[in-house]
Amino acid sequence: MAKKVNEKVTIFALGGVGEIGKNMYVVQCGNDIVIVDCGLKFPEEEMLGVDVVIPDISYLIENKEKIRGVLITHGHEDHIGGLSYVLKQVNMPVYATKLTLGLIDNKLKEAGILGDTKRILIDEKSNVKLGKLTATFFRTNHSIPDSVGVCIDTPEGLVVHTGDFKFDHTPVDMQQSDFHVMAEIGSKGVVALLSDSTNAERPGFTPSEKTVGVELEEVFHKAEQRVVVATFASNIHRIQQVFDAAYKTNRKITVMGRSMVNNINIATELGYLNFPEGMLIEPDEVNKLPANQVVVLSTGSQGEPMSALTRMARSTHRKVDILPGDTVVIAATPIPGNEKFVGRVVDELYRLGANVIYGPGSVSGVHVSGHGSQEELKLMLNLLRPKYFIPIHGEYRMLRHHGLLAEQMGIDPEHIFICDNGDTVELQNGTARKGAKVQAGNVLIDGLGVGDVGNIVLRDRKLLSQDGILVVVVTLSKQEGKVLSGPDIISRGFVYVRESEDLMDEANKIVSNTLTKLMNENVNEWASLKNHVKESLGRFLYEQTRRRPMILPIIMEV
């Protein structure tokens, strides 16, 4: 009798492997697709003018009739931030826990698609049928409440996605990780594990979030004037500890930054943030209270140019000025790439006479990571004991380190898949192998434009930012074949015209001579005229200035 061949299960990431952010993972079995997370990431330095980056979802658009839903592990931007963009192109049910759903609802409302989106509340006891696939959940600890891992039951066995996690034995909300559920899943047999790699290079254990509360309380006690605390707006546990420390030291709190205000309102409404009535004050009241009775809770821990903390540091905030003797606590570590911005803000705060507490958690004590270090990653591998292992959530070196940890734990190196976005892992009849690549990449969002900024536009922006632009305006006579007016040369970001008149006069002559020569040779195609002007003028300007501005010829015929 012929051996029954199971339907193939395919696993891949559209974002979130080999990078930090824009997490999106896909599990597909036949005509059923389940997505885990839908995040964004903030632009890299060379992405000039870009606001945010989301995954390329071309594959999902092509297969949208197969999508059964998106399961969200927790409420951080790199896991929910892409939803308001993606749901406009692919309408699908969204499954999330209570706080996560509250944060998502706020985003969808702002995007005007709340009424069009089916949203389903889940918890760690939920069981969700998604075509041939079934999803269950288990509670994890992270730097935001209501975080869960996902277990997807497939014809090939259990596929587990950990979400972002650490093992915190004394969490702020006393909701420990579901060790017993993870062990139970492990005993049933996990065919593939996708696990968080963010801290795979860091030995030992990640300290408990509770340690930050102790440190904050001490800082508040010692501070003789106002305390400004900047942290991630979504770190509800950290925010709770700021409220607790303020209460114990008899201080009132005012909140700065739109995302911080929104998240505190949502978390308070849903019961995830608790503080006595009257503790919150309006920004206008800050200067009416004694300085040693005030805490300013603010956005800007990443040195974002328009954030509340950055504006305070530059003395451009409308409500709060940093005064000599104020204490500023930056309760976060910079995301890779943001170090320069944070350093600049710290410098400016010191110039204003503030005492600044910042730096890695081990140095300052006011920050701990929400991600597990090596010993916790090993514990997760031990609890779930997967047959195949796919490290996710992290830059390539982190994935490699996590892979090496899995090898130390006894997983066959042939069973460890270090992937890039778009790489597929196919499971069939108990065996896994690399499959065909699917389209994956970045979609850049600039203002209201989604995906209309690509490599060519970025290249032009880079060129403009380096050497500026020269616009050459010329009017030609169609009948007579000669220059009627111009050339007029307009310089922006290249040279200061009033101090470079000789250069501009010479540039004018070069353009005139080039056009006259071409027209005498009966060359009158616009493209050809423009190219010759660009080449001759570009060559001349490089010889004179060693700069290559963008040259934009505008030729009009009358």
Secondary structure, DSSP 8 states (H G I E B T S, - for coil): --------EEEEEEESBSBSS--EEEEEETTEEEEE----B---TTSTT--EEEE--HHHHHTGGGEEEEE-----HHHHTTHHHHTTTS---EEE-HHHHHHHHHHHHHHT-TTTS-EEE--TT-EEEETTEEEEEEE-B-SSSS-EEEEEEETTEEEEE--S-B--SS-TT-----HHHHHHHHHH-EEEEEEE-TTTTS-S----THHHHHHHHHHHHH-SS-EEEE--TT-HHHHHHHHHHHHHTT-EEEEESHHHHHHHHHHHHTTS----TT-B--GGGGGGS-GGGEEEEES-TT--TTSHHHHHHTT--SS----TT-EEEE-S---TT-HHHHHHHHHHHHHTT-EEE-S-HHHHSS---SS--HHHHHHHHHHH-EEEEEEESB-HHHHHHHHHHHHHTT--GGGB----TT-EEEEETTEEEE-------EEEEETTEEEEE-HHHHHHHHHHHHH-EEEEEEEE-TTT-SEEEEEEEEEESS--GGG-HHHHHHHHHHHHHHHHHHHHTT---HHHHHHHHHHHHHHHHHHHHS---EEEEEEEE-
